[in-house]
Structures are given as C-alpha cells and as structure tokens.
Amino acid sequence: MEQPKREIILSGIRPTGNLHLGNFYGALRKFVQIQDAHDCNFFVADLHALTTATDPEALHANVKNVLAEYLAAGIDPEKATIFVQSDIPEISEMYLLLNMHVGIGELMRTAAFKDKARKCLGLSGECDDSDEAFEHQIIGGDTNKRVCAGLLTYPTLMAVDILIQKATKVPVGKDQLQHLELTRRFARRFNSFYHVDLFPEPTDFDFGGAPVKVPGLNGSGKMGKSEGNCIYLIDDPKVIRKKVMRATTDEGPKEPNSPMSEPVANLFTLLELTSTPDVVKHFRDAYADCSIRYGDLKKQLAEDIVAVTTPIRDRITDILANEEYLRKVVRDGAERARARAADTLAEMRQIMGIRPL
Ligand code: TYM
C-alpha cells in the first residue's frame, strides 16, 4: 500500500555565532520534536549570514558550530535532511529569478530590514513607516556606512529556501513570521502571474499556544546574538551562573499581587521554559505575597539552565572533534536537498521562459 505523503518541513539558522537559548527554544527543540513524523529539512543559512558577517574565518567556523549544535540538540541525520545553504547552488539561481517578482518597497518596509539597516547606519531607536530621514540615509547617505543590497533582499532568499523545497510548514520563532508572510505573498504572486500552481503557500508550524519569544537577560527585548544578552548552549556552568546572577531585576514588589516589571517577567519566562511547574508556582506565589528574593530565583534559574545545556554542551564538543562525521552528514544532506531543488528550479525556468534553444 502506498504510504501517505509526509508534509515537507523546512527551517534554518544563520551561522553568525554560537546558538543561544532563544534559538534552542524558538527553533532547535521544536525541530527535534517533529523530525519523526515529517519530511524535515534543516539547514545552516550561511548565505544569509553574509548579509551581516564579514569575517570569512569566523563564518566558516560558525557553520561547523551550528551543525554540531543541531546534532547535539538531537536532530538525527537518519530522520531529517541536514545541509548547508551554499551547498545548494540552485538556491542562488532561484534567488535571482524570484527577485524579478519582488518589489523594493515591500522589502524596505520589512521590520527586520529596518532594524538591521538602522544598525548598519549607526542610527538608534525605533522607526516607523514614514521615517523619511532613514530612507534618505539608505539611498544617499555616507557610503562608508552603506546598507548592503543583500540585506534588502534577505526575504527573497528566505522565500527561496522554503519554496525551492516546496515546504508547507516552517517552524520559526515569532521574529521570523513577517518573512514567512512575505514568502506566502511571493508564492501567490508567482503562481497567479504565470497562471500556474507551482508553489504551495507555507505557514508557521502550529505547536499549539503562542509563538515563543525567549527574552534576554538585560531587562528588555528578545535574546539575540547581536544584543549581548544571551546564554549560549556552549557556555560552561560558571559562565551561565554569572550571567544569570547579573540579570536585570527591580526593587521587588511592594504590595501583594503587584504587576511585574518587564525584567522580572522575563526571568519568569525563562523559568517557565527551563524549570518544572511547581518551581514556577513557588516563585510566582512568592512574588504575589512579596516574600520573593530575586537572588533565590536567579540561583534556581541558573541551575535549571545548566541542567538543560550541560548534556548538549558535552555532545557539541564530541561532535566537533569528529570532522569526518560532520562532512558526511552535510554531503548526504546536500545530495537529498539538491535533488528537489533542481526539480523546482527546472520547473521555474521553464515557466519563466528560460529554456534551451
Ligand atoms: P536566526 O538565525 O535569526 O534564528 C534562528 C531561529 O531561532 C529563532 N530565534 C528565537 N526564537 C525565540 N526567541 C528568541 N529570542 C529567538 N532568537 C532567535 C528564530 O525565530 C529562528 O527560527 N531568517 C532566519 C534563518 C532562515 C530561515 C530560512 C528560517 C533563513 N532561511 C528559511 C526558516 C526558513 C533567521 O535569521 O534566523
């Protein structure tokens, strides 16, 4: 009897540094949960990393690190296809083709672009759609601080990663949902422009509940490599304890059942991810009746994080020492990913009129 077709899942992480708890809870841990039941494809987005990373040696080392971190977190190359983005040259060609159907305006309005472009230009603070000074800086500003075109077309490349594999489900953290929305828009546009049904419209993988946003340790915002507020999977226990003990808090609740400030709410979010429900309840009750001591909360949180990361850290070290194994994993993965990518690209070329004479 023919097996029912398994849903195609795809997701990637940029090798811009070691992976942190945000990547782990927002992405990696979910990848592991779904690899048994689906056709899973997980890759290292090294071409995307080029939009911000400029040190070739660091990039190369980080590709290996992220691969080792995938495997150490439990992604199994026998179950999922694991590959490096740049090993699939079809992606670069399709990126060129798809870009012909993407508007500069819609790319410029992307929140991630605005945020990263501001950082490139050395501008701070939030901006809105009507920020003319910002647009002016991008187009006519100081050429030493240029915003690279690759940053603008980042969503095209991400759409290509997804569409070239005809993936229908994309497990990502909350920060990537706008890119996924653009991917759907590009797929729809291509299909309707050429009157074809080439690309499915991918959606976020529904794990039930709200999408995860892991906060940083510095009181506000998400944990992020460029924010300096991370706990890395590779951090040793001493470093983790130090980072957690230094996390921002406030002066403590003055009245029973007071609302929580953002820094304290963030610590509770981390506790919810890493601790057991009774530990969380214990500290929530202590907060509610004003008996909480943040030092105790932090000590507990640090130990719970250490318990999560230590086995992963040990495996990362072992896997990194076995280069032959890493090479085999990505060779096999690239072979599988390329086969499907080549088929999609051939269809796309045909549809767009890029055909042999
Ligand atoms: P990247 O490398 O920024 O992050 C990788 C994954 O980790 C998630 N993540 C978080 N989740 C929760 N809380 C956080 N603090 C946090 N920080 C990071 C991200 O949501 C993401 O799922 N554009 C992507 C890489 C990419 C991709 C793709 C993803 C390229 N092509 C195709 C899916 C499909 C990115 O920059 O992820």
Residues whose N, C-alpha, C, O or C-beta is under 5 A from the ligand:
A	BS01	TYM	L10 S11 G12 I13 R14 G22 N23 G26 A27 A45 H48 M158 D161 P171 V172 G173 K174 D175 Q176 V212 K213 V214 K222 M223 G224
